[in-house]
Amino acid sequence: MSDREYIACPYCDADDYALWAEENGWQAVKCRQCDIVYVNPRPTLESIREAARTGLHQNDFGTLDVVGKFSRKKSRKIKRRLLHLYPGADLRGKTIRWLDIGAGFGELLIVIQGLLRHDATVCGVEPCEPKRVHGQQAGLRIEESFSMIEGKFDVISLINVFGHLPNHFEFFGELLKQLTPGGEIVLVTGNGGEVPLEQYPQKLFLPDHLVFAGEKHLSGMLEKLGFDIIEIKRYRVIPLAKMIRRSIKRLFGRRTGKLSPYEQYRSPFRSIWIRARLATDV
Ligand SMILES: [Zn+2]
């Protein structure tokens, strides 16, 4: 068991939890004090870093590949949702320096290049080598680690990164040093920590996902770190039109995940998009 370690709650530091789920030979527990869900015991920090670098996780059932591939559809979805958080003028009013952490194949960077002024600076950080190389080959500036990025940024975005962070307070504490005064964070993650397990719409991807937060943990963390919440948007994983399309496919025998399309539609699971600004008086 030397590749695993028991930890206290990453949100409230309590050591008081109950089993929530098991998957791939790993356990996720729910903190009885603050309700956040986290993998416990979790992989050691060293193996988390190695998995982030390669996109591969070793577990008792073999190797879990979480690399995936570039998605145009994902790019389009990111664009629509960014425009909900940033009505046009907010993006073109001045020259913006934008950093995307966990840039993946560059889906957000490509979108944001088109939305910002031509003299904007757009760059990303992506530890997973196959993804990073793909983005670099498309002409994007993507570095392997945060320490390789210089200068301060007006906006730092993190799309579905939060759940992979072993220590989110420490990580965001470092991040805010890279923000300009009044700089902003765009934080996107699911609210899995406040959804009953039966209604969680997908596989959990333990231990690649280390933490499942609720909206209260996300806004609570940002406020503790000195951010003001500007906007919060909540999106179903599966909207009505998709639910109907998937239900039809299902009639022809193609299954689509753990829950039926109707159950996915009914699930309280949401992708939470938060825009927060560093308060200038702190
Ligand atoms: Zn807790």
Residues whose N, C-alpha, C, O or C-beta is under 5 A from the ligand:
A	BS01	ZN	C9 Y11 C12 D13 A14 C31 Q33 C34 D35
